Amino acid sequence: MLLLLTYLGVTNAFAMLRLLPMSDLDKDAEILALRHQITVVERQLGKDKIRFTPSDRAYLAALLNRLPLHVLRRLRLLVRPATVLRWHRSLVARRHAASYRPKRPGRPRTVHSIRTLVLRLAKENPNWGYRRLHGELLVLRVNVGASTVWEILKEAGIDPVPERNSSTWASFLRGQADALLACDFMKTVTLSKVRMYVLSGVRMYVLVVIEHGSRRIRVLGATAHPSASWVAQAAKNLAMDLEDLGCRARFMIRDRDGKFPDLFDAVLKDAGIDVVLSGIQMPRMNSITERWIQTCRRELLDRTLIWNQRHLLHTLREFEQFYNGHRPHQGIANARPLHPLPPPIDDPDTTARLNIRRHDRLGGILHEYKHAA
């Protein structure tokens, strides 16, 4: 803008030099011609307004600010005299503000590592307010003000006051994982008859239970008719297995499926396990079991044909052993439900000469990899 304003000033200075040899009569004729051209432009524009650039406004304001108001009113301008005066006031105000602008900026921005730490503490401790977070930072010898913590949380869209203490279902599951079990029915179809090149099957119901803490899966059984007595007996078998292993489960999450009888809840109640019902049509409240069912379908059932109940149980037992003993799980830091994650190989020579053997399960549907002995 400054360069353009300089250009306009120089060109108009040369234009003023051109006016020196002109007589007053010639100047009056040129002024009348210019006024008539302005009238033509206004008539063609109608109600549309002419847009002035900031440099045009600055130049006109500097040129006309010394003229009295009554003289401005007699001039033929594309804008009102009050507009020219407003442009001049704005020009003076900006010049004044630029001259008094502080040379040094204000308080420096908080270090990125401190901001990251504040957001981490707020995420890991949702019931802490900004005062509690500030105290924890002081314990960690991070010297920041409480108002700085408040501003960091506010910029991140986090409420600075401790109103974030409402526990979500996910946080409840993580906090009570070691005492939680979850169960559900998985439906599949076995191919029982082959007639006229048409495969017909029987729908089977598989009752599975998973431990939230270790992700260990238990296949309690499979049947085509999940009667109340069958489901209750499966609950009794589960209670005895948990007692033999010393598992201290306190809650069992299940949906509101009608296949679960009242006797199922009563058996678990006698074993010290309270049943927690998920919401109506809310599978995310039993998401870990639903995720295992999806994994079982994708990695096993969608890749093989199940002929009958015996074949189904054999296949599920193999997958249960594979799932609990070998398959890593991201939810437990890639450990196995029955085995922790082994330490990494630190010896470069061993890494350079890896001898990995593959063990096939179910005819090669499942692969296990181990170091050769």
C-alpha positions, 0 to 999 in steps of 0.5 A: 500500500505504501508503494502504491501511495508513493506512486500516486503522489509522484504522478500527481506531482507531475500532473501539477507541474503540467498545470503551471503553464495553463491559463485560468480559462484552460483550467476552468474548462478542464474542471468543467470537463472532469465534473461532467465526466463524473456526472456521466459515471454516476448516471451509468452506475446508478445505485452501485457504489464505487469501490476505493482502495485504501491507497485511493482513500489515503490520497484523497484524504490527504489532498482534501483534508485542508479544505473547509467543509463548505468548500468540500460540499461545493466540490463534485466528488464521488463520495460525500464530504463526511466520508472524506473526513472519516477517511482522514480521521482513520488515516491519522488514527492508524498513523498514531497507533503505529507510532505508539506500537510497543517494540517488544511483544507481550508475555511469551507463549508457553513452551510446547512441552508444558502444554503437552504435559498439561493436556496429558494430565487433563486427559488421564485425570478427567476429574482434576480441575485446573487448580489440581493440575497446577498443583501437580505441575508444581510437584513436578517442578514446572513453574507456571501460573494457574491462569496459564493452565486455565488458558491451555485447557480453554484453548484445547476445548477442555473445561477447566473446572472439575465438571469432567468427573462424570465417568463414561462407560469406557472409563468404567470398563478400564477401571474395573477390567480385572473384575469384569466378564462379558458374555454373548451368543454368537450365531453361525450356520452348519452345513447339514445336508447336501441335496440337488447341489443345494446346501442347507444348514442348521443355525447354531448358537455359541455362548462365549465369555471373555475376561476384560482384564486379560482378554481370555476367551472361553467357549462355553458350548454350542447348541441349536436350541439354547434352552433355559436349562442348557444356559444355566448349566453353562453358567454353573460350569463357568462358575466352577472353572473360575473358582478352580482358577481363583478368578475374582470376577465380580461383574458379568456384562450381558445384553438383554437377549431372551435366551438368558433365563433368570436362572443364569443370573441366579447361578452367577449371583450365588458365585458372587458375580453380579450381572450388569445389563447393557442398554437396549440396542447398544452393542458398544456397551459390550464392545469387547465381546462384539469385537471378539465375535467379529474377529472369530468370524473374519479369521475363522468362520468366514474361511471354513465350512462347518459341517455339524455341531461336533465340527463346530466345537472342535474348530472353536476349541482350536481357535480358543487355544490359538487366541489365548495362547498365541495371538497378540492383542493391542488392547493389552499391549500386544501380549497374549491372554495367557502369556506376557509379551516376551523380551526383545532380542538384544543380541545382533548375531541372533537377529542376523540368523533368525530361524522361524518355524510355522505351525499350522492349525485347522489345516493352515487356516491359523498360523503360529510362528515360533523360533526353532529349538 
